Amino acid sequence: MQELLFNNSTLLTWLKSNWLLTLFFIAIASAFVFLRSQPSDVADGAELSSLLTDGRPTVIEFYSNF
């Protein structure tokens, strides 16, 4: 039991002394979760063409791993 209290105390001390770094990593993780783009449900080129010509503004995002 003594080890558990010592480990928690050490962790809390580290978090208190590095609160800015911890906040930075939380902000980066939150931005990744909330700002990532989701794959579209467009199945083929014909459906894409009909979506582009229906008169509404459309944003197209291209992504490649290369």
mmCIF file as Biopython writes it, N, C-alpha, C and O atoms, coordinates in Angstrom:
data_model
#
loop_
_atom_site.group_PDB
_atom_site.id
_atom_site.type_symbol
_atom_site.label_atom_id
_atom_site.label_alt_id
_atom_site.label_comp_id
_atom_site.label_asym_id
_atom_site.label_entity_id
_atom_site.label_seq_id
_atom_site.pdbx_PDB_ins_code
_atom_site.Cartn_x
_atom_site.Cartn_y
_atom_site.Cartn_z
_atom_site.occupancy
_atom_site.B_iso_or_equiv
_atom_site.auth_seq_id
_atom_site.auth_asym_id
_atom_site.pdbx_PDB_model_num
ATOM 1   N N  . MET A ? 1  ? 0.820   -1.193 0.000   1.0 0.0 1  A 1 
ATOM 2   C CA . MET A ? 1  ? 0.000   0.000  0.000   1.0 0.0 1  A 1 
ATOM 3   C C  . MET A ? 1  ? 0.867   1.261  0.000   1.0 0.0 1  A 1 
ATOM 4   O O  . MET A ? 1  ? 0.519   2.272  -0.611  1.0 0.0 1  A 1 
ATOM 5   N N  . GLN A ? 2  ? 1.985   1.181  0.688   1.0 0.0 2  A 1 
ATOM 6   C CA . GLN A ? 2  ? 2.889   2.319  0.758   1.0 0.0 2  A 1 
ATOM 7   C C  . GLN A ? 2  ? 3.421   2.668  -0.627  1.0 0.0 2  A 1 
ATOM 8   O O  . GLN A ? 2  ? 3.564   3.848  -0.946  1.0 0.0 2  A 1 
ATOM 9   N N  . GLU A ? 3  ? 3.722   1.650  -1.472  1.0 0.0 3  A 1 
ATOM 10  C CA . GLU A ? 3  ? 4.231   1.896  -2.830  1.0 0.0 3  A 1 
ATOM 11  C C  . GLU A ? 3  ? 3.185   2.613  -3.680  1.0 0.0 3  A 1 
ATOM 12  O O  . GLU A ? 3  ? 3.524   3.508  -4.454  1.0 0.0 3  A 1 
ATOM 13  N N  . LEU A ? 4  ? 1.926   2.228  -3.544  1.0 0.0 4  A 1 
ATOM 14  C CA . LEU A ? 4  ? 0.853   2.837  -4.324  1.0 0.0 4  A 1 
ATOM 15  C C  . LEU A ? 4  ? 0.728   4.331  -3.994  1.0 0.0 4  A 1 
ATOM 16  O O  . LEU A ? 4  ? 0.584   5.150  -4.902  1.0 0.0 4  A 1 
ATOM 17  N N  . LEU A ? 5  ? 0.780   4.680  -2.749  1.0 0.0 5  A 1 
ATOM 18  C CA . LEU A ? 5  ? 0.712   6.091  -2.370  1.0 0.0 5  A 1 
ATOM 19  C C  . LEU A ? 5  ? 1.928   6.853  -2.879  1.0 0.0 5  A 1 
ATOM 20  O O  . LEU A ? 5  ? 1.807   7.996  -3.320  1.0 0.0 5  A 1 
ATOM 21  N N  . PHE A ? 6  ? 3.072   6.238  -2.822  1.0 0.0 6  A 1 
ATOM 22  C CA . PHE A ? 6  ? 4.284   6.893  -3.308  1.0 0.0 6  A 1 
ATOM 23  C C  . PHE A ? 6  ? 4.213   7.115  -4.812  1.0 0.0 6  A 1 
ATOM 24  O O  . PHE A ? 6  ? 4.596   8.183  -5.290  1.0 0.0 6  A 1 
ATOM 25  N N  . ASN A ? 7  ? 3.727   6.121  -5.579  1.0 0.0 7  A 1 
ATOM 26  C CA . ASN A ? 7  ? 3.626   6.258  -7.031  1.0 0.0 7  A 1 
ATOM 27  C C  . ASN A ? 7  ? 2.618   7.332  -7.417  1.0 0.0 7  A 1 
ATOM 28  O O  . ASN A ? 7  ? 2.878   8.107  -8.338  1.0 0.0 7  A 1 
ATOM 29  N N  . ASN A ? 8  ? 1.482   7.399  -6.744  1.0 0.0 8  A 1 
ATOM 30  C CA . ASN A ? 8  ? 0.492   8.434  -7.049  1.0 0.0 8  A 1 
ATOM 31  C C  . ASN A ? 8  ? 1.041   9.813  -6.711  1.0 0.0 8  A 1 
ATOM 32  O O  . ASN A ? 8  ? 0.818   10.775 -7.446  1.0 0.0 8  A 1 
ATOM 33  N N  . SER A ? 9  ? 1.747   9.903  -5.615  1.0 0.0 9  A 1 
ATOM 34  C CA . SER A ? 9  ? 2.330   11.183 -5.224  1.0 0.0 9  A 1 
ATOM 35  C C  . SER A ? 9  ? 3.367   11.635 -6.244  1.0 0.0 9  A 1 
ATOM 36  O O  . SER A ? 9  ? 3.437   12.816 -6.582  1.0 0.0 9  A 1 
ATOM 37  N N  . THR A ? 10 ? 4.165   10.705 -6.728  1.0 0.0 10 A 1 
ATOM 38  C CA . THR A ? 10 ? 5.171   11.038 -7.737  1.0 0.0 10 A 1 
ATOM 39  C C  . THR A ? 10 ? 4.502   11.490 -9.032  1.0 0.0 10 A 1 
ATOM 40  O O  . THR A ? 10 ? 4.956   12.441 -9.667  1.0 0.0 10 A 1 
ATOM 41  N N  . LEU A ? 11 ? 3.439   10.820 -9.419  1.0 0.0 11 A 1 
ATOM 42  C CA . LEU A ? 11 ? 2.717   11.188 -10.636 1.0 0.0 11 A 1 
ATOM 43  C C  . LEU A ? 11 ? 2.089   12.570 -10.499 1.0 0.0 11 A 1 
ATOM 44  O O  . LEU A ? 11 ? 2.177   13.386 -11.416 1.0 0.0 11 A 1 
ATOM 45  N N  . LEU A ? 12 ? 1.466   12.832 -9.377  1.0 0.0 12 A 1 
ATOM 46  C CA . LEU A ? 12 ? 0.859   14.152 -9.156  1.0 0.0 12 A 1 
ATOM 47  C C  . LEU A ? 12 ? 1.910   15.253 -9.141  1.0 0.0 12 A 1 
ATOM 48  O O  . LEU A ? 12 ? 1.674   16.342 -9.666  1.0 0.0 12 A 1 
ATOM 49  N N  . THR A ? 13 ? 3.059   14.982 -8.550  1.0 0.0 13 A 1 
ATOM 50  C CA . THR A ? 13 ? 4.142   15.966 -8.539  1.0 0.0 13 A 1 
ATOM 51  C C  . THR A ? 13 ? 4.610   16.246 -9.947  1.0 0.0 13 A 1 
ATOM 52  O O  . THR A ? 13 ? 4.834   17.400 -10.311 1.0 0.0 13 A 1 
ATOM 53  N N  . TRP A ? 14 ? 4.761   15.205 -10.743 1.0 0.0 14 A 1 
ATOM 54  C CA . TRP A ? 14 ? 5.200   15.381 -12.125 1.0 0.0 14 A 1 
ATOM 55  C C  . TRP A ? 14 ? 4.172   16.175 -12.927 1.0 0.0 14 A 1 
ATOM 56  O O  . TRP A ? 14 ? 4.541   17.064 -13.695 1.0 0.0 14 A 1 
ATOM 57  N N  . LEU A ? 15 ? 2.891   15.864 -12.759 1.0 0.0 15 A 1 
ATOM 58  C CA . LEU A ? 15 ? 1.843   16.587 -13.480 1.0 0.0 15 A 1 
ATOM 59  C C  . LEU A ? 15 ? 1.791   18.056 -13.071 1.0 0.0 15 A 1 
ATOM 60  O O  . LEU A ? 15 ? 1.588   18.929 -13.915 1.0 0.0 15 A 1 
ATOM 61  N N  . LYS A ? 16 ? 1.972   18.330 -11.796 1.0 0.0 16 A 1 
ATOM 62  C CA . LYS A ? 16 ? 1.962   19.721 -11.335 1.0 0.0 16 A 1 
ATOM 63  C C  . LYS A ? 16 ? 3.143   20.505 -11.882 1.0 0.0 16 A 1 
ATOM 64  O O  . LYS A ? 16 ? 3.009   21.685 -12.204 1.0 0.0 16 A 1 
ATOM 65  N N  . SER A ? 17 ? 4.290   19.864 -11.989 1.0 0.0 17 A 1 
ATOM 66  C CA . SER A ? 17 ? 5.464   20.583 -12.477 1.0 0.0 17 A 1 
ATOM 67  C C  . SER A ? 17 ? 5.485   20.682 -14.002 1.0 0.0 17 A 1 
ATOM 68  O O  . SER A ? 17 ? 6.183   21.538 -14.547 1.0 0.0 17 A 1 
ATOM 69  N N  . ASN A ? 18 ? 4.745   19.838 -14.693 1.0 0.0 18 A 1 
ATOM 70  C CA . ASN A ? 18 ? 4.723   19.845 -16.157 1.0 0.0 18 A 1 
ATOM 71  C C  . ASN A ? 18 ? 3.312   20.059 -16.693 1.0 0.0 18 A 1 
ATOM 72  O O  . ASN A ? 18 ? 2.911   19.412 -17.660 1.0 0.0 18 A 1 
ATOM 73  N N  . TRP A ? 19 ? 2.570   20.950 -16.081 1.0 0.0 19 A 1 
ATOM 74  C CA . TRP A ? 19 ? 1.178   21.144 -16.468 1.0 0.0 19 A 1 
ATOM 75  C C  . TRP A ? 19 ? 1.047   21.710 -17.877 1.0 0.0 19 A 1 
ATOM 76  O O  . TRP A ? 19 ? 0.086   21.393 -18.578 1.0 0.0 19 A 1 
ATOM 77  N N  . LEU A ? 20 ? 1.979   22.527 -18.296 1.0 0.0 20 A 1 
ATOM 78  C CA . LEU A ? 20 ? 1.895   23.111 -19.635 1.0 0.0 20 A 1 
ATOM 79  C C  . LEU A ? 20 ? 2.124   22.047 -20.711 1.0 0.0 20 A 1 
ATOM 80  O O  . LEU A ? 20 ? 1.421   22.025 -21.721 1.0 0.0 20 A 1 
ATOM 81  N N  . LEU A ? 21 ? 3.081   21.184 -20.501 1.0 0.0 21 A 1 
ATOM 82  C CA . LEU A ? 21 ? 3.339   20.089 -21.440 1.0 0.0 21 A 1 
ATOM 83  C C  . LEU A ? 21 ? 2.142   19.142 -21.507 1.0 0.0 21 A 1 
ATOM 84  O O  . LEU A ? 21 ? 1.749   18.708 -22.589 1.0 0.0 21 A 1 
ATOM 85  N N  . THR A ? 22 ? 1.572   18.829 -20.360 1.0 0.0 22 A 1 
ATOM 86  C CA . THR A ? 22 ? 0.394   17.960 -20.315 1.0 0.0 22 A 1 
ATOM 87  C C  . THR A ? 22 ? -0.781  18.603 -21.048 1.0 0.0 22 A 1 
ATOM 88  O O  . THR A ? 22 ? -1.487  17.928 -21.797 1.0 0.0 22 A 1 
ATOM 89  N N  . LEU A ? 23 ? -0.991  19.882 -20.840 1.0 0.0 23 A 1 
ATOM 90  C CA . LEU A ? 23 ? -2.064  20.603 -21.521 1.0 0.0 23 A 1 
ATOM 91  C C  . LEU A ? 23 ? -1.837  20.623 -23.032 1.0 0.0 23 A 1 
ATOM 92  O O  . LEU A ? 23 ? -2.787  20.496 -23.804 1.0 0.0 23 A 1 
ATOM 93  N N  . PHE A ? 24 ? -0.595  20.779 -23.451 1.0 0.0 24 A 1 
ATOM 94  C CA . PHE A ? 24 ? -0.263  20.767 -24.870 1.0 0.0 24 A 1 
ATOM 95  C C  . PHE A ? 24 ? -0.632  19.426 -25.501 1.0 0.0 24 A 1 
ATOM 96  O O  . PHE A ? 24 ? -1.253  19.399 -26.563 1.0 0.0 24 A 1 
ATOM 97  N N  . PHE A ? 25 ? -0.261  18.319 -24.869 1.0 0.0 25 A 1 
ATOM 98  C CA . PHE A ? 25 ? -0.579  17.002 -25.422 1.0 0.0 25 A 1 
ATOM 99  C C  . PHE A ? 25 ? -2.076  16.732 -25.435 1.0 0.0 25 A 1 
ATOM 100 O O  . PHE A ? 25 ? -2.576  16.082 -26.353 1.0 0.0 25 A 1 
ATOM 101 N N  . ILE A ? 26 ? -2.787  17.213 -24.448 1.0 0.0 26 A 1 
ATOM 102 C CA . ILE A ? 26 ? -4.246  17.067 -24.434 1.0 0.0 26 A 1 
ATOM 103 C C  . ILE A ? 26 ? -4.860  17.866 -25.573 1.0 0.0 26 A 1 
ATOM 104 O O  . ILE A ? 26 ? -5.797  17.396 -26.219 1.0 0.0 26 A 1 
ATOM 105 N N  . ALA A ? 27 ? -4.349  19.067 -25.829 1.0 0.0 27 A 1 
ATOM 106 C CA . ALA A ? 27 ? -4.855  19.900 -26.925 1.0 0.0 27 A 1 
ATOM 107 C C  . ALA A ? 27 ? -4.588  19.246 -28.278 1.0 0.0 27 A 1 
ATOM 108 O O  . ALA A ? 27 ? -5.458  19.263 -29.149 1.0 0.0 27 A 1 
ATOM 109 N N  . ILE A ? 28 ? -3.409  18.675 -28.467 1.0 0.0 28 A 1 
ATOM 110 C CA . ILE A ? 28 ? -3.079  17.998 -29.729 1.0 0.0 28 A 1 
ATOM 111 C C  . ILE A ? 28 ? -3.991  16.792 -29.938 1.0 0.0 28 A 1 
ATOM 112 O O  . ILE A ? 28 ? -4.510  16.595 -31.037 1.0 0.0 28 A 1 
ATOM 113 N N  . ALA A ? 29 ? -4.191  15.993 -28.908 1.0 0.0 29 A 1 
ATOM 114 C CA . ALA A ? 29 ? -5.060  14.817 -29.024 1.0 0.0 29 A 1 
ATOM 115 C C  . ALA A ? 29 ? -6.509  15.235 -29.302 1.0 0.0 29 A 1 
ATOM 116 O O  . ALA A ? 29 ? -7.192  14.598 -30.104 1.0 0.0 29 A 1 
ATOM 117 N N  . SER A ? 30 ? -6.973  16.285 -28.653 1.0 0.0 30 A 1 
ATOM 118 C CA . SER A ? 30 ? -8.333  16.770 -28.877 1.0 0.0 30 A 1 
ATOM 119 C C  . SER A ? 30 ? -8.504  17.297 -30.301 1.0 0.0 30 A 1 
ATOM 120 O O  . SER A ? 30 ? -9.520  17.036 -30.946 1.0 0.0 30 A 1 
ATOM 121 N N  . ALA A ? 31 ? -7.528  18.024 -30.780 1.0 0.0 31 A 1 
ATOM 122 C CA . ALA A ? 31 ? -7.598  18.551 -32.146 1.0 0.0 31 A 1 
ATOM 123 C C  . ALA A ? 31 ? -7.642  17.404 -33.149 1.0 0.0 31 A 1 
ATOM 124 O O  . ALA A ? 31 ? -8.386  17.470 -34.128 1.0 0.0 31 A 1 
ATOM 125 N N  . PHE A ? 32 ? -6.864  16.365 -32.922 1.0 0.0 32 A 1 
ATOM 126 C CA . PHE A ? 32 ? -6.887  15.216 -33.827 1.0 0.0 32 A 1 
ATOM 127 C C  . PHE A ? 32 ? -8.265  14.563 -33.855 1.0 0.0 32 A 1 
ATOM 128 O O  . PHE A ? 32 ? -8.774  14.230 -34.925 1.0 0.0 32 A 1 
ATOM 129 N N  . VAL A ? 33 ? -8.856  14.382 -32.706 1.0 0.0 33 A 1 
ATOM 130 C CA . VAL A ? 33 ? -10.157 13.708 -32.634 1.0 0.0 33 A 1 
ATOM 131 C C  . VAL A ? 33 ? -11.263 14.561 -33.258 1.0 0.0 33 A 1 
ATOM 132 O O  . VAL A ? 33 ? -12.099 14.038 -33.996 1.0 0.0 33 A 1 
ATOM 133 N N  . PHE A ? 34 ? -11.279 15.856 -32.975 1.0 0.0 34 A 1 
ATOM 134 C CA . PHE A ? 34 ? -12.384 16.697 -33.416 1.0 0.0 34 A 1 
ATOM 135 C C  . PHE A ? 34 ? -12.226 17.277 -34.816 1.0 0.0 34 A 1 
ATOM 136 O O  . PHE A ? 34 ? -13.228 17.631 -35.437 1.0 0.0 34 A 1 
ATOM 137 N N  . LEU A ? 35 ? -11.009 17.387 -35.335 1.0 0.0 35 A 1 
ATOM 138 C CA . LEU A ? 35 ? -10.798 18.033 -36.623 1.0 0.0 35 A 1 
ATOM 139 C C  . LEU A ? 35 ? -10.481 17.085 -37.769 1.0 0.0 35 A 1 
ATOM 140 O O  . LEU A ? 35 ? -10.288 17.538 -38.897 1.0 0.0 35 A 1 
ATOM 141 N N  . ARG A ? 36 ? -10.422 15.798 -37.515 1.0 0.0 36 A 1 
ATOM 142 C CA . ARG A ? 36 ? -10.109 14.879 -38.609 1.0 0.0 36 A 1 
ATOM 143 C C  . ARG A ? 36 ? -11.301 14.747 -39.552 1.0 0.0 36 A 1 
ATOM 144 O O  . ARG A ? 36 ? -12.456 14.886 -39.149 1.0 0.0 36 A 1 
ATOM 145 N N  . SER A ? 37 ? -10.992 14.478 -40.804 1.0 0.0 37 A 1 
ATOM 146 C CA . SER A ? 37 ? -12.064 14.358 -41.797 1.0 0.0 37 A 1 
ATOM 147 C C  . SER A ? 37 ? -12.532 12.906 -41.874 1.0 0.0 37 A 1 
ATOM 148 O O  . SER A ? 37 ? -11.761 11.969 -41.664 1.0 0.0 37 A 1 
ATOM 149 N N  . GLN A ? 38 ? -13.784 12.755 -42.174 1.0 0.0 38 A 1 
ATOM 150 C CA . GLN A ? 38 ? -14.385 11.429 -42.290 1.0 0.0 38 A 1 
ATOM 151 C C  . GLN A ? 38 ? -14.462 11.033 -43.758 1.0 0.0 38 A 1 
ATOM 152 O O  . GLN A ? 38 ? -14.609 11.904 -44.615 1.0 0.0 38 A 1 
ATOM 153 N N  . PRO A ? 39 ? -14.367 9.744  -44.073 1.0 0.0 39 A 1 
ATOM 154 C CA . PRO A ? 39 ? -14.515 9.323  -45.467 1.0 0.0 39 A 1 
ATOM 155 C C  . PRO A ? 39 ? -15.933 9.606  -45.968 1.0 0.0 39 A 1 
ATOM 156 O O  . PRO A ? 39 ? -16.897 9.565  -45.204 1.0 0.0 39 A 1 
ATOM 157 N N  . SER A ? 40 ? -16.034 9.890  -47.252 1.0 0.0 40 A 1 
ATOM 158 C CA . SER A ? 40 ? -17.348 10.206 -47.810 1.0 0.0 40 A 1 
ATOM 159 C C  . SER A ? 40 ? -18.102 8.929  -48.155 1.0 0.0 40 A 1 
ATOM 160 O O  . SER A ? 40 ? -17.536 7.837  -48.174 1.0 0.0 40 A 1 
ATOM 161 N N  . ASP A ? 41 ? -19.373 9.091  -48.423 1.0 0.0 41 A 1 
ATOM 162 C CA . ASP A ? 41 ? -20.203 7.960  -48.798 1.0 0.0 41 A 1 
ATOM 163 C C  . ASP A ? 41 ? -20.499 7.953  -50.296 1.0 0.0 41 A 1 
ATOM 164 O O  . ASP A ? 41 ? -21.439 7.290  -50.735 1.0 0.0 41 A 1 
ATOM 165 N N  . VAL A ? 42 ? -19.706 8.687  -51.089 1.0 0.0 42 A 1 
ATOM 166 C CA . VAL A ? 42 ? -19.877 8.704  -52.542 1.0 0.0 42 A 1 
ATOM 167 C C  . VAL A ? 42 ? -19.313 7.403  -53.103 1.0 0.0 42 A 1 
ATOM 168 O O  . VAL A ? 42 ? -18.152 7.068  -52.872 1.0 0.0 42 A 1 
ATOM 169 N N  . ALA A ? 43 ? -20.154 6.668  -53.846 1.0 0.0 43 A 1 
ATOM 170 C CA . ALA A ? 43 ? -19.768 5.332  -54.287 1.0 0.0 43 A 1 
ATOM 171 C C  . ALA A ? 43 ? -18.980 5.325  -55.594 1.0 0.0 43 A 1 
ATOM 172 O O  . ALA A ? 43 ? -18.046 4.538  -55.745 1.0 0.0 43 A 1 
ATOM 173 N N  . ASP A ? 44 ? -19.343 6.192  -56.542 1.0 0.0 44 A 1 
ATOM 174 C CA . ASP A ? 44 ? -18.672 6.127  -57.847 1.0 0.0 44 A 1 
ATOM 175 C C  . ASP A ? 44 ? -18.642 7.509  -58.509 1.0 0.0 44 A 1 
ATOM 176 O O  . ASP A ? 44 ? -19.130 8.492  -57.951 1.0 0.0 44 A 1 
ATOM 177 N N  . GLY A ? 45 ? -18.069 7.558  -59.688 1.0 0.0 45 A 1 
ATOM 178 C CA . GLY A ? 45 ? -17.916 8.816  -60.404 1.0 0.0 45 A 1 
ATOM 179 C C  . GLY A ? 45 ? -19.234 9.442  -60.824 1.0 0.0 45 A 1 
ATOM 180 O O  . GLY A ? 45 ? -19.356 10.667 -60.840 1.0 0.0 45 A 1 
ATOM 181 N N  . ALA A ? 46 ? -20.216 8.631  -61.163 1.0 0.0 46 A 1 
ATOM 182 C CA . ALA A ? 46 ? -21.513 9.160  -61.586 1.0 0.0 46 A 1 
ATOM 183 C C  . ALA A ? 46 ? -22.208 9.878  -60.421 1.0 0.0 46 A 1 
ATOM 184 O O  . ALA A ? 46 ? -22.811 10.935 -60.605 1.0 0.0 46 A 1 
ATOM 185 N N  . GLU A ? 47 ? -22.117 9.307  -59.253 1.0 0.0 47 A 1 
ATOM 186 C CA . GLU A ? 47 ? -22.722 9.951  -58.083 1.0 0.0 47 A 1 
ATOM 187 C C  . GLU A ? 47 ? -21.980 11.244 -57.742 1.0 0.0 47 A 1 
ATOM 188 O O  . GLU A ? 47 ? -22.607 12.232 -57.359 1.0 0.0 47 A 1 
ATOM 189 N N  . LEU A ? 48 ? -20.666 11.248 -57.877 1.0 0.0 48 A 1 
ATOM 190 C CA . LEU A ? 48 ? -19.888 12.464 -57.648 1.0 0.0 48 A 1 
ATOM 191 C C  . LEU A ? 48 ? -20.274 13.542 -58.649 1.0 0.0 48 A 1 
ATOM 192 O O  . LEU A ? 48 ? -20.429 14.705 -58.277 1.0 0.0 48 A 1 
ATOM 193 N N  . SER A ? 49 ? -20.430 13.172 -59.908 1.0 0.0 49 A 1 
ATOM 194 C CA . SER A ? 49 ? -20.812 14.127 -60.938 1.0 0.0 49 A 1 
ATOM 195 C C  . SER A ? 49 ? -22.186 14.738 -60.648 1.0 0.0 49 A 1 
ATOM 196 O O  . SER A ? 49 ? -22.384 15.942 -60.818 1.0 0.0 49 A 1 
ATOM 197 N N  . SER A ? 50 ? -23.112 13.920 -60.219 1.0 0.0 50 A 1 
ATOM 198 C CA . SER A ? 50 ? -24.447 14.452 -59.913 1.0 0.0 50 A 1 
ATOM 199 C C  . SER A ? 50 ? -24.411 15.363 -58.689 1.0 0.0 50 A 1 
ATOM 200 O O  . SER A ? 50 ? -25.157 16.340 -58.631 1.0 0.0 50 A 1 
ATOM 201 N N  . LEU A ? 51 ? -23.559 15.062 -57.714 1.0 0.0 51 A 1 
ATOM 202 C CA . LEU A ? 51 ? -23.434 15.931 -56.547 1.0 0.0 51 A 1 
ATOM 203 C C  . LEU A ? 51 ? -22.795 17.270 -56.897 1.0 0.0 51 A 1 
ATOM 204 O O  . LEU A ? 51 ? -23.137 18.296 -56.309 1.0 0.0 51 A 1 
ATOM 205 N N  . LEU A ? 52 ? -21.863 17.262 -57.858 1.0 0.0 52 A 1 
ATOM 206 C CA . LEU A ? 52 ? -21.180 18.492 -58.245 1.0 0.0 52 A 1 
ATOM 207 C C  . LEU A ? 52 ? -22.031 19.397 -59.121 1.0 0.0 52 A 1 
ATOM 208 O O  . LEU A ? 52 ? -21.775 20.599 -59.186 1.0 0.0 52 A 1 
ATOM 209 N N  . THR A ? 53 ? -23.025 18.858 -59.790 1.0 0.0 53 A 1 
ATOM 210 C CA . THR A ? 53 ? -23.836 19.648 -60.718 1.0 0.0 53 A 1 
ATOM 211 C C  . THR A ? 53 ? -25.243 19.932 -60.194 1.0 0.0 53 A 1 
ATOM 212 O O  . THR A ? 53 ? -26.117 20.313 -60.973 1.0 0.0 53 A 1 
ATOM 213 N N  . ASP A ? 54 ? -25.482 19.757 -58.891 1.0 0.0 54 A 1 
ATOM 214 C CA . ASP A ? 54 ? -26.831 19.991 -58.368 1.0 0.0 54 A 1 
ATOM 215 C C  . ASP A ? 54 ? -27.075 21.440 -57.954 1.0 0.0 54 A 1 
ATOM 216 O O  . ASP A ? 54 ? -28.166 21.755 -57.478 1.0 0.0 54 A 1 
ATOM 217 N N  . GLY A ? 55 ? -26.084 22.342 -58.119 1.0 0.0 55 A 1 
ATOM 218 C CA . GLY A ? 55 ? -26.297 23.754 -57.860 1.0 0.0 55 A 1 
ATOM 219 C C  . GLY A ? 55 ? -25.863 24.232 -56.493 1.0 0.0 55 A 1 
ATOM 220 O O  . GLY A ? 55 ? -25.969 25.423 -56.199 1.0 0.0 55 A 1 
ATOM 221 N N  . ARG A ? 56 ? -25.376 23.337 -55.650 1.0 0.0 56 A 1 
ATOM 222 C CA . ARG A ? 56 ? -24.894 23.744 -54.320 1.0 0.0 56 A 1 
ATOM 223 C C  . ARG A ? 56 ? -23.377 23.799 -54.318 1.0 0.0 56 A 1 
ATOM 224 O O  . ARG A ? 56 ? -22.732 23.000 -54.997 1.0 0.0 56 A 1 
ATOM 225 N N  . PRO A ? 57 ? -22.798 24.721 -53.571 1.0 0.0 57 A 1 
ATOM 226 C CA . PRO A ? 57 ? -21.335 24.759 -53.454 1.0 0.0 57 A 1 
ATOM 227 C C  . PRO A ? 57 ? -20.817 23.471 -52.810 1.0 0.0 57 A 1 
ATOM 228 O O  . PRO A ? 57 ? -21.427 22.948 -51.878 1.0 0.0 57 A 1 
ATOM 229 N N  . THR A ? 58 ? -19.702 22.972 -53.309 1.0 0.0 58 A 1 
ATOM 230 C CA . THR A ? 58 ? -19.149 21.707 -52.828 1.0 0.0 58 A 1 
ATOM 231 C C  . THR A ? 58 ? -17.649 21.849 -52.611 1.0 0.0 58 A 1 
ATOM 232 O O  . THR A ? 58 ? -16.952 22.465 -53.418 1.0 0.0 58 A 1 
ATOM 233 N N  . VAL A ? 59 ? -17.164 21.283 -51.533 1.0 0.0 59 A 1 
ATOM 234 C CA . VAL A ? 59 ? -15.732 21.254 -51.250 1.0 0.0 59 A 1 
ATOM 235 C C  . VAL A ? 59 ? -15.243 19.839 -51.484 1.0 0.0 59 A 1 
ATOM 236 O O  . VAL A ? 59 ? -15.806 18.882 -50.953 1.0 0.0 59 A 1 
ATOM 237 N N  . ILE A ? 60 ? -14.189 19.709 -52.283 1.0 0.0 60 A 1 
ATOM 238 C CA . ILE A ? 60 ? -13.605 18.399 -52.559 1.0 0.0 60 A 1 
ATOM 239 C C  . ILE A ? 60 ? -12.212 18.377 -51.951 1.0 0.0 60 A 1 
ATOM 240 O O  . ILE A ? 60 ? -11.406 19.277 -52.186 1.0 0.0 60 A 1 
ATOM 241 N N  . GLU A ? 61 ? -11.940 17.352 -51.177 1.0 0.0 61 A 1 
ATOM 242 C CA . GLU A ? 61 ? -10.638 17.205 -50.539 1.0 0.0 61 A 1 
ATOM 243 C C  . GLU A ? 61 ? -9.980  15.932 -51.073 1.0 0.0 61 A 1 
ATOM 244 O O  . GLU A ? 61 ? -10.561 14.848 -51.013 1.0 0.0 61 A 1 
ATOM 245 N N  . PHE A ? 62 ? -8.782  16.078 -51.587 1.0 0.0 62 A 1 
ATOM 246 C CA . PHE A ? 62 ? -8.035  14.938 -52.088 1.0 0.0 62 A 1 
ATOM 247 C C  . PHE A ? 62 ? -6.941  14.602 -51.097 1.0 0.0 62 A 1 
ATOM 248 O O  . PHE A ? 62 ? -6.328  15.499 -50.519 1.0 0.0 62 A 1 
ATOM 249 N N  . TYR A ? 63 ? -6.688  13.307 -50.890 1.0 0.0 63 A 1 
ATOM 250 C CA . TYR A ? 63 ? -5.651  12.877 -49.983 1.0 0.0 63 A 1 
ATOM 251 C C  . TYR A ? 63 ? -4.904  11.720 -50.616 1.0 0.0 63 A 1 
ATOM 252 O O  . TYR A ? 63 ? -5.508  10.843 -51.233 1.0 0.0 63 A 1 
ATOM 253 N N  . SER A ? 64 ? -3.596  11.722 -50.462 1.0 0.0 64 A 1 
ATOM 254 C CA . SER A ? 64 ? -2.769  10.649 -50.975 1.0 0.0 64 A 1 
ATOM 255 C C  . SER A ? 64 ? -1.639  10.367 -49.999 1.0 0.0 64 A 1 
ATOM 256 O O  . SER A ? 64 ? -1.093  11.295 -49.401 1.0 0.0 64 A 1 
ATOM 257 N N  . ASN A ? 65 ? -1.288  9.122  -49.832 1.0 0.0 65 A 1 
ATOM 258 C CA . ASN A ? 65 ? -0.164  8.754  -48.968 1.0 0.0 65 A 1 
ATOM 259 C C  . ASN A ? 65 ? 1.177   8.890  -49.677 1.0 0.0 65 A 1 
ATOM 260 O O  . ASN A ? 65 ? 2.221   8.688  -49.057 1.0 0.0 65 A 1 
ATOM 261 N N  . PHE A ? 66 ? 1.169   9.223  -50.947 1.0 0.0 66 A 1 
ATOM 262 C CA . PHE A ? 66 ? 2.423   9.286  -51.702 1.0 0.0 66 A 1 
ATOM 263 C C  . PHE A ? 66 ? 3.037   10.649 -51.672 1.0 0.0 66 A 1 
ATOM 264 O O  . PHE A ? 66 ? 4.097   10.862 -52.262 1.0 0.0 66 A 1 
#
